[in-house]
Amino acid sequence: MAKHDVLQGTLALLVLRALARGPLHGYGITSNIQRVSNELLRVEEGSLYPALHRMEEAGWVTSSWGETDTGRRARFYSITPAGRKQLEQEKAQWSRLTSGVQLVLAWRDA
C-alpha cells in the first residue's frame, strides 16, 4: 500500500472526524486530513465525493452552498448529531481493529 492510500473502511471515520471541528468544503476536508496526518494520508476526489454523498443519504452530514475564503462558491458539509454518533462508533471499531492488529504483530513464534 502506498503511503498516501487510505485504508478501505476508514474514509468515513476520517471525514467525520474532520467535520467534527466545523463545516468544510471538499477541498478543505482533503487538505485538513492531509495536513493533520503530516502528509501521510491523501483522500482523492474520486473517493471523497461518493463517500460524502453516501454519508449525506445516511443522515451523517448535511450540505449547503457557501463561499470559500477566496470567494469561490462551494458546497460545505457539516456533521449532524447522527454523524457524531456514527463517528463514535467508527472510532470504537477502529480501536478494536488496531488492537487486533497489534496482537498479531506482537505474536511470538514458538
Gaussian input, Z-matrix of N, CA and C with variables (Angstrom, degrees):
# hf/3-21g

backbone

0 1
 N
 C     1     B1
 C     2     B2     1     A1
 N     3     B3     2     A2     1     D1
 C     4     B4     3     A3     2     D2
 C     5     B5     4     A4     3     D3
 N     6     B6     5     A5     4     D4
 C     7     B7     6     A6     5     D5
 C     8     B8     7     A7     6     D6
 N     9     B9     8     A8     7     D7
 C    10    B10     9     A9     8     D8
 C    11    B11    10    A10     9     D9
 N    12    B12    11    A11    10    D10
 C    13    B13    12    A12    11    D11
 C    14    B14    13    A13    12    D12
 N    15    B15    14    A14    13    D13
 C    16    B16    15    A15    14    D14
 C    17    B17    16    A16    15    D15
 N    18    B18    17    A17    16    D16
 C    19    B19    18    A18    17    D17
 C    20    B20    19    A19    18    D18
 N    21    B21    20    A20    19    D19
 C    22    B22    21    A21    20    D20
 C    23    B23    22    A22    21    D21
 N    24    B24    23    A23    22    D22
 C    25    B25    24    A24    23    D23
 C    26    B26    25    A25    24    D24
 N    27    B27    26    A26    25    D25
 C    28    B28    27    A27    26    D26
 C    29    B29    28    A28    27    D27
 N    30    B30    29    A29    28    D28
 C    31    B31    30    A30    29    D29
 C    32    B32    31    A31    30    D30
 N    33    B33    32    A32    31    D31
 C    34    B34    33    A33    32    D32
 C    35    B35    34    A34    33    D33
 N    36    B36    35    A35    34    D34
 C    37    B37    36    A36    35    D35
 C    38    B38    37    A37    36    D36
 N    39    B39    38    A38    37    D37
 C    40    B40    39    A39    38    D38
 C    41    B41    40    A40    39    D39
 N    42    B42    41    A41    40    D40
 C    43    B43    42    A42    41    D41
 C    44    B44    43    A43    42    D42
 N    45    B45    44    A44    43    D43
 C    46    B46    45    A45    44    D44
 C    47    B47    46    A46    45    D45
 N    48    B48    47    A47    46    D46
 C    49    B49    48    A48    47    D47
 C    50    B50    49    A49    48    D48
 N    51    B51    50    A50    49    D49
 C    52    B52    51    A51    50    D50
 C    53    B53    52    A52    51    D51
 N    54    B54    53    A53    52    D52
 C    55    B55    54    A54    53    D53
 C    56    B56    55    A55    54    D54
 N    57    B57    56    A56    55    D55
 C    58    B58    57    A57    56    D56
 C    59    B59    58    A58    57    D57
 N    60    B60    59    A59    58    D58
 C    61    B61    60    A60    59    D59
 C    62    B62    61    A61    60    D60
 N    63    B63    62    A62    61    D61
 C    64    B64    63    A63    62    D62
 C    65    B65    64    A64    63    D63
 N    66    B66    65    A65    64    D64
 C    67    B67    66    A66    65    D65
 C    68    B68    67    A67    66    D66
 N    69    B69    68    A68    67    D67
 C    70    B70    69    A69    68    D68
 C    71    B71    70    A70    69    D69
 N    72    B72    71    A71    70    D70
 C    73    B73    72    A72    71    D71
 C    74    B74    73    A73    72    D72
 N    75    B75    74    A74    73    D73
 C    76    B76    75    A75    74    D74
 C    77    B77    76    A76    75    D75
 N    78    B78    77    A77    76    D76
 C    79    B79    78    A78    77    D77
 C    80    B80    79    A79    78    D78
 N    81    B81    80    A80    79    D79
 C    82    B82    81    A81    80    D80
 C    83    B83    82    A82    81    D81
 N    84    B84    83    A83    82    D82
 C    85    B85    84    A84    83    D83
 C    86    B86    85    A85    84    D84
 N    87    B87    86    A86    85    D85
 C    88    B88    87    A87    86    D86
 C    89    B89    88    A88    87    D87
 N    90    B90    89    A89    88    D88
 C    91    B91    90    A90    89    D89
 C    92    B92    91    A91    90    D90
 N    93    B93    92    A92    91    D91
 C    94    B94    93    A93    92    D92
 C    95    B95    94    A94    93    D93
 N    96    B96    95    A95    94    D94
 C    97    B97    96    A96    95    D95
 C    98    B98    97    A97    96    D96
 N    99    B99    98    A98    97    D97
 C   100   B100    99    A99    98    D98
 C   101   B101   100   A100    99    D99
 N   102   B102   101   A101   100   D100
 C   103   B103   102   A102   101   D101
 C   104   B104   103   A103   102   D102
 N   105   B105   104   A104   103   D103
 C   106   B106   105   A105   104   D104
 C   107   B107   106   A106   105   D105
 N   108   B108   107   A107   106   D106
 C   109   B109   108   A108   107   D107
 C   110   B110   109   A109   108   D108
 N   111   B111   110   A110   109   D109
 C   112   B112   111   A111   110   D110
 C   113   B113   112   A112   111   D111
 N   114   B114   113   A113   112   D112
 C   115   B115   114   A114   113   D113
 C   116   B116   115   A115   114   D114
 N   117   B117   116   A116   115   D115
 C   118   B118   117   A117   116   D116
 C   119   B119   118   A118   117   D117
 N   120   B120   119   A119   118   D118
 C   121   B121   120   A120   119   D119
 C   122   B122   121   A121   120   D120
 N   123   B123   122   A122   121   D121
 C   124   B124   123   A123   122   D122
 C   125   B125   124   A124   123   D123
 N   126   B126   125   A125   124   D124
 C   127   B127   126   A126   125   D125
 C   128   B128   127   A127   126   D126
 N   129   B129   128   A128   127   D127
 C   130   B130   129   A129   128   D128
 C   131   B131   130   A130   129   D129
 N   132   B132   131   A131   130   D130
 C   133   B133   132   A132   131   D131
 C   134   B134   133   A133   132   D132
 N   135   B135   134   A134   133   D133
 C   136   B136   135   A135   134   D134
 C   137   B137   136   A136   135   D135
 N   138   B138   137   A137   136   D136
 C   139   B139   138   A138   137   D137
 C   140   B140   139   A139   138   D138
 N   141   B141   140   A140   139   D139
 C   142   B142   141   A141   140   D140
 C   143   B143   142   A142   141   D141
 N   144   B144   143   A143   142   D142
 C   145   B145   144   A144   143   D143
 C   146   B146   145   A145   144   D144
 N   147   B147   146   A146   145   D145
 C   148   B148   147   A147   146   D146
 C   149   B149   148   A148   147   D147
 N   150   B150   149   A149   148   D148
 C   151   B151   150   A150   149   D149
 C   152   B152   151   A151   150   D150
 N   153   B153   152   A152   151   D151
 C   154   B154   153   A153   152   D152
 C   155   B155   154   A154   153   D153
 N   156   B156   155   A155   154   D154
 C   157   B157   156   A156   155   D155
 C   158   B158   157   A157   156   D156
 N   159   B159   158   A158   157   D157
 C   160   B160   159   A159   158   D158
 C   161   B161   160   A160   159   D159
 N   162   B162   161   A161   160   D160
 C   163   B163   162   A162   161   D161
 C   164   B164   163   A163   162   D162
 N   165   B165   164   A164   163   D163
 C   166   B166   165   A165   164   D164
 C   167   B167   166   A166   165   D165
 N   168   B168   167   A167   166   D166
 C   169   B169   168   A168   167   D167
 C   170   B170   169   A169   168   D168
 N   171   B171   170   A170   169   D169
 C   172   B172   171   A171   170   D170
 C   173   B173   172   A172   171   D171
 N   174   B174   173   A173   172   D172
 C   175   B175   174   A174   173   D173
 C   176   B176   175   A175   174   D174
 N   177   B177   176   A176   175   D175
 C   178   B178   177   A177   176   D176
 C   179   B179   178   A178   177   D177
 N   180   B180   179   A179   178   D178
 C   181   B181   180   A180   179   D179
 C   182   B182   181   A181   180   D180
 N   183   B183   182   A182   181   D181
 C   184   B184   183   A183   182   D182
 C   185   B185   184   A184   183   D183
 N   186   B186   185   A185   184   D184
 C   187   B187   186   A186   185   D185
 C   188   B188   187   A187   186   D186
 N   189   B189   188   A188   187   D187
 C   190   B190   189   A189   188   D188
 C   191   B191   190   A190   189   D189
 N   192   B192   191   A191   190   D190
 C   193   B193   192   A192   191   D191
 C   194   B194   193   A193   192   D192
 N   195   B195   194   A194   193   D193
 C   196   B196   195   A195   194   D194
 C   197   B197   196   A196   195   D195
 N   198   B198   197   A197   196   D196
 C   199   B199   198   A198   197   D197
 C   200   B200   199   A199   198   D198
 N   201   B201   200   A200   199   D199
 C   202   B202   201   A201   200   D200
 C   203   B203   202   A202   201   D201
 N   204   B204   203   A203   202   D202
 C   205   B205   204   A204   203   D203
 C   206   B206   205   A205   204   D204
 N   207   B207   206   A206   205   D205
 C   208   B208   207   A207   206   D206
 C   209   B209   208   A208   207   D207
 N   210   B210   209   A209   208   D208
 C   211   B211   210   A210   209   D209
 C   212   B212   211   A211   210   D210
 N   213   B213   212   A212   211   D211
 C   214   B214   213   A213   212   D212
 C   215   B215   214   A214   213   D213
 N   216   B216   215   A215   214   D214
 C   217   B217   216   A216   215   D215
 C   218   B218   217   A217   216   D216
 N   219   B219   218   A218   217   D217
 C   220   B220   219   A219   218   D218
 C   221   B221   220   A220   219   D219
 N   222   B222   221   A221   220   D220
 C   223   B223   222   A222   221   D221
 C   224   B224   223   A223   222   D222
 N   225   B225   224   A224   223   D223
 C   226   B226   225   A225   224   D224
 C   227   B227   226   A226   225   D225
 N   228   B228   227   A227   226   D226
 C   229   B229   228   A228   227   D227
 C   230   B230   229   A229   228   D228
 N   231   B231   230   A230   229   D229
 C   232   B232   231   A231   230   D230
 C   233   B233   232   A232   231   D231
 N   234   B234   233   A233   232   D232
 C   235   B235   234   A234   233   D233
 C   236   B236   235   A235   234   D234
 N   237   B237   236   A236   235   D235
 C   238   B238   237   A237   236   D236
 C   239   B239   238   A238   237   D237
 N   240   B240   239   A239   238   D238
 C   241   B241   240   A240   239   D239
 C   242   B242   241   A241   240   D240
 N   243   B243   242   A242   241   D241
 C   244   B244   243   A243   242   D242
 C   245   B245   244   A244   243   D243
 N   246   B246   245   A245   244   D244
 C   247   B247   246   A246   245   D245
 C   248   B248   247   A247   246   D246
 N   249   B249   248   A248   247   D247
 C   250   B250   249   A249   248   D248
 C   251   B251   250   A250   249   D249
 N   252   B252   251   A251   250   D250
 C   253   B253   252   A252   251   D251
 C   254   B254   253   A253   252   D252
 N   255   B255   254   A254   253   D253
 C   256   B256   255   A255   254   D254
 C   257   B257   256   A256   255   D255
 N   258   B258   257   A257   256   D256
 C   259   B259   258   A258   257   D257
 C   260   B260   259   A259   258   D258
 N   261   B261   260   A260   259   D259
 C   262   B262   261   A261   260   D260
 C   263   B263   262   A262   261   D261
 N   264   B264   263   A263   262   D262
 C   265   B265   264   A264   263   D263
 C   266   B266   265   A265   264   D264
 N   267   B267   266   A266   265   D265
 C   268   B268   267   A267   266   D266
 C   269   B269   268   A268   267   D267
 N   270   B270   269   A269   268   D268
 C   271   B271   270   A270   269   D269
 C   272   B272   271   A271   270   D270
 N   273   B273   272   A272   271   D271
 C   274   B274   273   A273   272   D272
 C   275   B275   274   A274   273   D273
 N   276   B276   275   A275   274   D274
 C   277   B277   276   A276   275   D275
 C   278   B278   277   A277   276   D276
 N   279   B279   278   A278   277   D277
 C   280   B280   279   A279   278   D278
 C   281   B281   280   A280   279   D279
 N   282   B282   281   A281   280   D280
 C   283   B283   282   A282   281   D281
 C   284   B284   283   A283   282   D282
 N   285   B285   284   A284   283   D283
 C   286   B286   285   A285   284   D284
 C   287   B287   286   A286   285   D285
 N   288   B288   287   A287   286   D286
 C   289   B289   288   A288   287   D287
 C   290   B290   289   A289   288   D288
 N   291   B291   290   A290   289   D289
 C   292   B292   291   A291   290   D290
 C   293   B293   292   A292   291   D291
 N   294   B294   293   A293   292   D292
 C   295   B295   294   A294   293   D293
 C   296   B296   295   A295   294   D294
 N   297   B297   296   A296   295   D295
 C   298   B298   297   A297   296   D296
 C   299   B299   298   A298   297   D297
 N   300   B300   299   A299   298   D298
 C   301   B301   300   A300   299   D299
 C   302   B302   301   A301   300   D300
 N   303   B303   302   A302   301   D301
 C   304   B304   303   A303   302   D302
 C   305   B305   304   A304   303   D303
 N   306   B306   305   A305   304   D304
 C   307   B307   306   A306   305   D305
 C   308   B308   307   A307   306   D306
 N   309   B309   308   A308   307   D307
 C   310   B310   309   A309   308   D308
 C   311   B311   310   A310   309   D309
 N   312   B312   311   A311   310   D310
 C   313   B313   312   A312   311   D311
 C   314   B314   313   A313   312   D312
 N   315   B315   314   A314   313   D313
 C   316   B316   315   A315   314   D314
 C   317   B317   316   A316   315   D315
 N   318   B318   317   A317   316   D316
 C   319   B319   318   A318   317   D317
 C   320   B320   319   A319   318   D318
 N   321   B321   320   A320   319   D319
 C   322   B322   321   A321   320   D320
 C   323   B323   322   A322   321   D321
 N   324   B324   323   A323   322   D322
 C   325   B325   324   A324   323   D323
 C   326   B326   325   A325   324   D324
 N   327   B327   326   A326   325   D325
 C   328   B328   327   A327   326   D326
 C   329   B329   328   A328   327   D327

   B1=1.4522
   B2=1.5289
   B3=1.3056
   B4=1.4564
   B5=1.5188
   B6=1.3190
   B7=1.4561
   B8=1.5147
   B9=1.3190
   B10=1.4568
   B11=1.5226
   B12=1.3131
   B13=1.4555
   B14=1.5217
   B15=1.3214
   B16=1.4528
   B17=1.5148
   B18=1.3156
   B19=1.4531
   B20=1.5214
   B21=1.3283
   B22=1.4600
   B23=1.5234
   B24=1.3073
   B25=1.4520
   B26=1.5166
   B27=1.3257
   B28=1.4617
   B29=1.5236
   B30=1.3153
   B31=1.4655
   B32=1.5213
   B33=1.3180
   B34=1.4650
   B35=1.5310
   B36=1.3205
   B37=1.4643
   B38=1.5234
   B39=1.3184
   B40=1.4647
   B41=1.5259
   B42=1.3236
   B43=1.4725
   B44=1.5255
   B45=1.3210
   B46=1.4640
   B47=1.5186
   B48=1.3256
   B49=1.4741
   B50=1.5249
   B51=1.3331
   B52=1.4626
   B53=1.5271
   B54=1.3310
   B55=1.4637
   B56=1.5216
   B57=1.3210
   B58=1.4616
   B59=1.5307
   B60=1.3112
   B61=1.4705
   B62=1.5173
   B63=1.3441
   B64=1.4566
   B65=1.5109
   B66=1.3408
   B67=1.4597
   B68=1.5283
   B69=1.3256
   B70=1.4624
   B71=1.5204
   B72=1.3249
   B73=1.4600
   B74=1.5203
   B75=1.3208
   B76=1.4598
   B77=1.5196
   B78=1.3450
   B79=1.4609
   B80=1.5248
   B81=1.3265
   B82=1.4616
   B83=1.5105
   B84=1.3331
   B85=1.4668
   B86=1.5253
   B87=1.3451
   B88=1.4685
   B89=1.5246
   B90=1.3229
   B91=1.4679
   B92=1.5254
   B93=1.3310
   B94=1.4556
   B95=1.5212
   B96=1.3258
   B97=1.4698
   B98=1.5295
   B99=1.3085
   B100=1.4622
   B101=1.5298
   B102=1.3310
   B103=1.4721
   B104=1.5258
   B105=1.3371
   B106=1.4590
   B107=1.5296
   B108=1.3276
   B109=1.4728
   B110=1.5266
   B111=1.3264
   B112=1.4712
   B113=1.5232
   B114=1.3391
   B115=1.4640
   B116=1.5369
   B117=1.3268
   B118=1.4673
   B119=1.5222
   B120=1.3253
   B121=1.4561
   B122=1.5207
   B123=1.3180
   B124=1.4660
   B125=1.5218
   B126=1.3128
   B127=1.4602
   B128=1.5216
   B129=1.3095
   B130=1.4575
   B131=1.5240
   B132=1.3335
   B133=1.4592
   B134=1.5187
   B135=1.3319
   B136=1.4567
   B137=1.5173
   B138=1.3164
   B139=1.4632
   B140=1.5262
   B141=1.3317
   B142=1.4610
   B143=1.5222
   B144=1.3213
   B145=1.4657
   B146=1.5294
   B147=1.3285
   B148=1.4705
   B149=1.5359
   B150=1.3389
   B151=1.4714
   B152=1.5232
   B153=1.3281
   B154=1.4655
   B155=1.5254
   B156=1.3276
   B157=1.4627
   B158=1.5357
   B159=1.3303
   B160=1.4716
   B161=1.5306
   B162=1.3223
   B163=1.4607
   B164=1.5266
   B165=1.3327
   B166=1.4651
   B167=1.5276
   B168=1.3239
   B169=1.4647
   B170=1.5264
   B171=1.3327
   B172=1.4671
   B173=1.5287
   B174=1.3363
   B175=1.4601
   B176=1.5154
   B177=1.3313
   B178=1.4648
   B179=1.5186
   B180=1.3195
   B181=1.4626
   B182=1.5238
   B183=1.3140
   B184=1.4567
   B185=1.5182
   B186=1.3218
   B187=1.4595
   B188=1.5174
   B189=1.3296
   B190=1.4595
   B191=1.5238
   B192=1.3166
   B193=1.4514
   B194=1.5188
   B195=1.3103
   B196=1.4538
   B197=1.5093
   B198=1.3242
   B199=1.4546
   B200=1.5235
   B201=1.3325
   B202=1.4656
   B203=1.5212
   B204=1.3258
   B205=1.4668
   B206=1.5173
   B207=1.3174
   B208=1.4668
   B209=1.5288
   B210=1.3369
   B211=1.4543
   B212=1.5154
   B213=1.3251
   B214=1.4617
   B215=1.5271
   B216=1.3219
   B217=1.4669
   B218=1.5316
   B219=1.3321
   B220=1.4651
   B221=1.5176
   B222=1.3243
   B223=1.4607
   B224=1.5307
   B225=1.3324
   B226=1.4553
   B227=1.5222
   B228=1.3270
   B229=1.4534
   B230=1.5278
   B231=1.3311
   B232=1.4676
   B233=1.5144
   B234=1.3187
   B235=1.4566
   B236=1.5290
   B237=1.3131
   B238=1.4599
   B239=1.5327
   B240=1.3358
   B241=1.4737
   B242=1.5392
   B243=1.3371
   B244=1.4708
   B245=1.5225
   B246=1.3280
   B247=1.4582
   B248=1.5201
   B249=1.3281
   B250=1.4767
   B251=1.5298
   B252=1.3266
   B253=1.4715
   B254=1.5222
   B255=1.3302
   B256=1.4650
   B257=1.5200
   B258=1.3276
   B259=1.4649
   B260=1.5277
   B261=1.3193
   B262=1.4655
   B263=1.5260
   B264=1.3312
   B265=1.4666
   B266=1.5254
   B267=1.3337
   B268=1.4720
   B269=1.5293
   B270=1.3278
   B271=1.4631
   B272=1.5232
   B273=1.3317
   B274=1.4702
   B275=1.5265
   B276=1.3262
   B277=1.4648
   B278=1.5289
   B279=1.3267
   B280=1.4642
   B281=1.5280
   B282=1.3194
   B283=1.4610
   B284=1.5255
   B285=1.3443
   B286=1.4702
   B287=1.5299
   B288=1.3265
   B289=1.4596
   B290=1.5317
   B291=1.3215
   B292=1.4678
   B293=1.5295
   B294=1.3231
   B295=1.4733
   B296=1.5220
   B297=1.3348
   B298=1.4650
   B299=1.5155
   B300=1.3218
   B301=1.4711
   B302=1.5264
   B303=1.3259
   B304=1.4679
   B305=1.5306
   B306=1.3222
   B307=1.4677
   B308=1.5259
   B309=1.3124
   B310=1.4580
   B311=1.5284
   B312=1.3192
   B313=1.4662
   B314=1.5245
   B315=1.3344
   B316=1.4642
   B317=1.5298
   B318=1.3097
   B319=1.4673
   B320=1.5072
   B321=1.2905
   B322=1.4733
   B323=1.5260
   B324=1.3097
   B325=1.4625
   B326=1.5265
   B327=1.3051
   B328=1.4750
   B329=1.5052
   A1=108.37
   A2=117.74
   A3=122.19
   A4=109.18
   A5=116.52
   A6=119.34
   A7=113.02
   A8=118.20
   A9=120.54
   A10=113.12
   A11=118.24
   A12=120.17
   A13=110.05
   A14=116.24
   A15=120.89
   A16=107.52
   A17=116.15
   A18=122.06
   A19=109.00
   A20=115.78
   A21=120.17
   A22=109.70
   A23=116.21
   A24=121.09
   A25=114.09
   A26=117.99
   A27=119.94
   A28=112.76
   A29=117.75
   A30=120.27
   A31=111.82
   A32=118.16
   A33=120.35
   A34=110.23
   A35=116.51
   A36=120.86
   A37=110.89
   A38=116.99
   A39=120.95
   A40=112.32
   A41=116.32
   A42=120.21
   A43=110.25
   A44=117.48
   A45=119.93
   A46=111.11
   A47=116.64
   A48=119.69
   A49=110.41
   A50=117.33
   A51=120.41
   A52=110.62
   A53=116.87
   A54=120.83
   A55=113.18
   A56=117.61
   A57=120.82
   A58=111.06
   A59=117.47
   A60=121.74
   A61=112.68
   A62=116.92
   A63=120.19
   A64=110.82
   A65=117.05
   A66=121.42
   A67=112.48
   A68=115.55
   A69=121.89
   A70=109.29
   A71=116.26
   A72=120.40
   A73=107.68
   A74=117.21
   A75=121.48
   A76=113.57
   A77=116.22
   A78=118.72
   A79=110.73
   A80=116.83
   A81=120.50
   A82=112.29
   A83=116.28
   A84=120.56
   A85=110.08
   A86=115.63
   A87=118.77
   A88=111.30
   A89=117.33
   A90=118.99
   A91=110.94
   A92=117.45
   A93=120.77
   A94=110.47
   A95=116.88
   A96=120.91
   A97=110.14
   A98=116.85
   A99=120.72
   A100=110.99
   A101=116.67
   A102=120.88
   A103=111.12
   A104=117.03
   A105=120.87
   A106=111.57
   A107=117.18
   A108=120.86
   A109=112.17
   A110=117.23
   A111=121.56
   A112=111.33
   A113=115.40
   A114=123.28
   A115=113.34
   A116=117.99
   A117=120.40
   A118=112.39
   A119=117.49
   A120=121.49
   A121=110.07
   A122=114.61
   A123=120.02
   A124=107.38
   A125=115.40
   A126=121.51
   A127=107.13
   A128=116.08
   A129=121.44
   A130=110.31
   A131=116.27
   A132=121.19
   A133=111.71
   A134=116.98
   A135=121.42
   A136=113.04
   A137=117.24
   A138=121.93
   A139=111.53
   A140=115.57
   A141=120.50
   A142=113.12
   A143=117.53
   A144=119.38
   A145=113.41
   A146=119.73
   A147=117.80
   A148=111.73
   A149=116.64
   A150=120.18
   A151=110.37
   A152=117.15
   A153=120.21
   A154=110.80
   A155=115.96
   A156=120.02
   A157=110.22
   A158=117.14
   A159=120.80
   A160=110.93
   A161=116.65
   A162=120.27
   A163=111.35
   A164=116.45
   A165=119.77
   A166=109.95
   A167=116.76
   A168=120.32
   A169=112.04
   A170=116.75
   A171=121.34
   A172=111.99
   A173=116.82
   A174=120.89
   A175=113.95
   A176=117.29
   A177=121.04
   A178=112.44
   A179=117.23
   A180=122.18
   A181=109.21
   A182=115.15
   A183=122.15
   A184=106.53
   A185=116.13
   A186=119.25
   A187=109.98
   A188=114.20
   A189=121.04
   A190=107.86
   A191=115.23
   A192=120.17
   A193=109.97
   A194=115.41
   A195=121.70
   A196=110.01
   A197=115.45
   A198=121.77
   A199=109.77
   A200=116.24
   A201=121.33
   A202=109.55
   A203=115.67
   A204=121.31
   A205=111.97
   A206=116.25
   A207=120.80
   A208=112.29
   A209=117.23
   A210=120.66
   A211=114.98
   A212=116.48
   A213=120.48
   A214=109.37
   A215=116.08
   A216=121.57
   A217=108.88
   A218=116.46
   A219=120.71
   A220=109.43
   A221=114.85
   A222=120.40
   A223=107.64
   A224=115.52
   A225=122.15
   A226=109.10
   A227=115.42
   A228=122.20
   A229=109.23
   A230=115.20
   A231=122.07
   A232=109.00
   A233=115.64
   A234=120.57
   A235=109.04
   A236=116.86
   A237=122.96
   A238=109.01
   A239=117.64
   A240=118.60
   A241=112.18
   A242=117.24
   A243=119.90
   A244=110.23
   A245=117.35
   A246=121.89
   A247=111.71
   A248=116.90
   A249=120.10
   A250=110.49
   A251=115.82
   A252=119.68
   A253=109.95
   A254=116.82
   A255=121.07
   A256=110.93
   A257=117.22
   A258=121.27
   A259=109.94
   A260=117.31
   A261=119.89
   A262=110.85
   A263=116.55
   A264=119.95
   A265=111.18
   A266=116.73
   A267=121.30
   A268=110.28
   A269=117.23
   A270=120.78
   A271=110.85
   A272=116.77
   A273=120.50
   A274=110.29
   A275=116.41
   A276=120.32
   A277=110.27
   A278=117.39
   A279=121.38
   A280=110.15
   A281=116.80
   A282=120.95
   A283=110.95
   A284=116.58
   A285=119.83
   A286=110.94
   A287=115.99
   A288=120.30
   A289=111.22
   A290=117.12
   A291=119.38
   A292=111.17
   A293=117.26
   A294=119.75
   A295=110.18
   A296=116.11
   A297=119.71
   A298=112.19
   A299=116.58
   A300=120.53
   A301=109.65
   A302=117.28
   A303=120.15
   A304=111.60
   A305=116.68
   A306=119.82
   A307=111.28
   A308=116.67
   A309=120.43
   A310=110.03
   A311=117.74
   A312=121.08
   A313=112.08
   A314=115.93
   A315=120.45
   A316=112.57
   A317=116.85
   A318=122.24
   A319=109.30
   A320=116.07
   A321=121.41
   A322=108.98
   A323=115.79
   A324=120.47
   A325=108.96
   A326=115.06
   A327=120.45
   A328=111.10
   D1=130.18
   D2=177.41
   D3=-67.87
   D4=154.96
   D5=-175.26
   D6=-63.83
   D7=-19.73
   D8=-178.29
   D9=-94.78
   D10=-6.22
   D11=-179.64
   D12=-72.01
   D13=136.96
   D14=175.76
   D15=-91.90
   D16=125.75
   D17=179.84
   D18=-55.26
   D19=128.75
   D20=-178.73
   D21=-54.63
   D22=135.06
   D23=179.88
   D24=95.40
   D25=-7.36
   D26=-179.47
   D27=-101.98
   D28=-7.02
   D29=-175.18
   D30=-60.99
   D31=-45.97
   D32=179.35
   D33=-60.17
   D34=-43.41
   D35=178.40
   D36=-57.75
   D37=-48.56
   D38=-178.01
   D39=-65.37
   D40=-43.06
   D41=-178.63
   D42=-67.84
   D43=-46.49
   D44=179.46
   D45=-61.87
   D46=-38.29
   D47=178.68
   D48=-64.81
   D49=-42.14
   D50=178.23
   D51=-62.11
   D52=-41.46
   D53=-178.29
   D54=-74.83
   D55=-18.33
   D56=178.77
   D57=-62.96
   D58=-21.97
   D59=178.71
   D60=-85.35
   D61=-12.77
   D62=178.65
   D63=144.32
   D64=167.72
   D65=-178.12
   D66=-60.76
   D67=142.45
   D68=178.42
   D69=-143.47
   D70=152.45
   D71=170.31
   D72=-88.97
   D73=171.58
   D74=-174.29
   D75=-53.26
   D76=-48.96
   D77=179.83
   D78=-62.81
   D79=-36.58
   D80=178.21
   D81=-63.51
   D82=-37.61
   D83=178.10
   D84=-64.15
   D85=-49.98
   D86=-176.82
   D87=-65.78
   D88=-42.07
   D89=-178.26
   D90=-69.70
   D91=-33.98
   D92=177.58
   D93=-63.63
   D94=-47.77
   D95=-179.86
   D96=-62.10
   D97=-42.54
   D98=-179.69
   D99=-64.92
   D100=-44.17
   D101=-178.28
   D102=-66.51
   D103=-47.85
   D104=-176.85
   D105=-66.15
   D106=-30.17
   D107=179.44
   D108=-86.24
   D109=13.13
   D110=-177.88
   D111=55.02
   D112=41.73
   D113=175.98
   D114=69.81
   D115=12.41
   D116=-179.85
   D117=-82.20
   D118=-26.38
   D119=-177.75
   D120=-119.06
   D121=139.49
   D122=175.64
   D123=-137.71
   D124=129.92
   D125=177.82
   D126=-102.72
   D127=121.35
   D128=-179.60
   D129=-80.71
   D130=147.75
   D131=178.90
   D132=-56.13
   D133=-38.01
   D134=-179.03
   D135=-63.20
   D136=-20.83
   D137=175.26
   D138=-97.29
   D139=-37.78
   D140=-173.45
   D141=-64.27
   D142=-52.62
   D143=-171.96
   D144=-67.69
   D145=-39.75
   D146=173.09
   D147=-62.24
   D148=-37.32
   D149=178.87
   D150=-65.80
   D151=-43.20
   D152=177.96
   D153=-61.62
   D154=-39.79
   D155=178.32
   D156=-62.47
   D157=-45.10
   D158=178.03
   D159=-62.60
   D160=-41.16
   D161=-179.51
   D162=-68.35
   D163=-33.72
   D164=176.98
   D165=-68.50
   D166=-42.32
   D167=177.65
   D168=-64.41
   D169=-32.45
   D170=178.60
   D171=-77.70
   D172=-10.86
   D173=-179.74
   D174=86.14
   D175=13.79
   D176=-179.34
   D177=-84.64
   D178=-26.34
   D179=178.33
   D180=-136.05
   D181=156.95
   D182=170.56
   D183=-123.31
   D184=163.97
   D185=179.16
   D186=-139.01
   D187=153.60
   D188=175.60
   D189=-154.31
   D190=156.21
   D191=179.82
   D192=-80.15
   D193=142.46
   D194=178.31
   D195=-154.84
   D196=-172.34
   D197=-178.36
   D198=-116.67
   D199=134.85
   D200=178.81
   D201=-76.60
   D202=173.80
   D203=176.83
   D204=-59.67
   D205=-26.80
   D206=-179.00
   D207=-91.91
   D208=4.42
   D209=177.32
   D210=87.46
   D211=6.15
   D212=179.55
   D213=-86.04
   D214=141.85
   D215=176.97
   D216=-76.78
   D217=133.21
   D218=-178.17
   D219=-151.89
   D220=158.01
   D221=175.57
   D222=-86.90
   D223=126.76
   D224=178.67
   D225=-104.38
   D226=140.00
   D227=-177.56
   D228=-111.95
   D229=141.58
   D230=178.83
   D231=-131.11
   D232=145.56
   D233=177.48
   D234=-79.49
   D235=143.53
   D236=178.37
   D237=-100.66
   D238=169.68
   D239=173.85
   D240=-56.18
   D241=-39.03
   D242=176.54
   D243=-64.48
   D244=-35.60
   D245=177.45
   D246=-66.81
   D247=-37.60
   D248=176.90
   D249=-64.82
   D250=-39.73
   D251=176.85
   D252=-64.60
   D253=-42.85
   D254=178.16
   D255=-63.62
   D256=-38.40
   D257=177.86
   D258=-58.47
   D259=-44.23
   D260=179.43
   D261=-63.76
   D262=-39.77
   D263=177.20
   D264=-64.91
   D265=-41.93
   D266=179.26
   D267=-64.07
   D268=-40.52
   D269=178.85
   D270=-63.97
   D271=-42.05
   D272=179.05
   D273=-64.61
   D274=-41.92
   D275=178.89
   D276=-64.01
   D277=-41.78
   D278=178.76
   D279=-62.82
   D280=-40.21
   D281=179.03
   D282=-62.85
   D283=-42.62
   D284=177.74
   D285=-63.97
   D286=-43.31
   D287=-179.52
   D288=-62.28
   D289=-47.37
   D290=-178.11
   D291=-68.44
   D292=-30.97
   D293=175.31
   D294=-64.18
   D295=-42.43
   D296=178.03
   D297=-63.91
   D298=-41.78
   D299=177.89
   D300=-62.70
   D301=-42.75
   D302=178.69
   D303=-60.58
   D304=-39.20
   D305=177.91
   D306=-62.38
   D307=-42.92
   D308=179.24
   D309=-65.80
   D310=-42.34
   D311=179.80
   D312=-64.78
   D313=-32.66
   D314=-178.77
   D315=-83.95
   D316=-7.32
   D317=-177.76
   D318=-58.82
   D319=129.07
   D320=-179.49
   D321=-101.41
   D322=133.95
   D323=176.71
   D324=-73.15
   D325=142.76
   D326=-179.05
   D327=-76.70

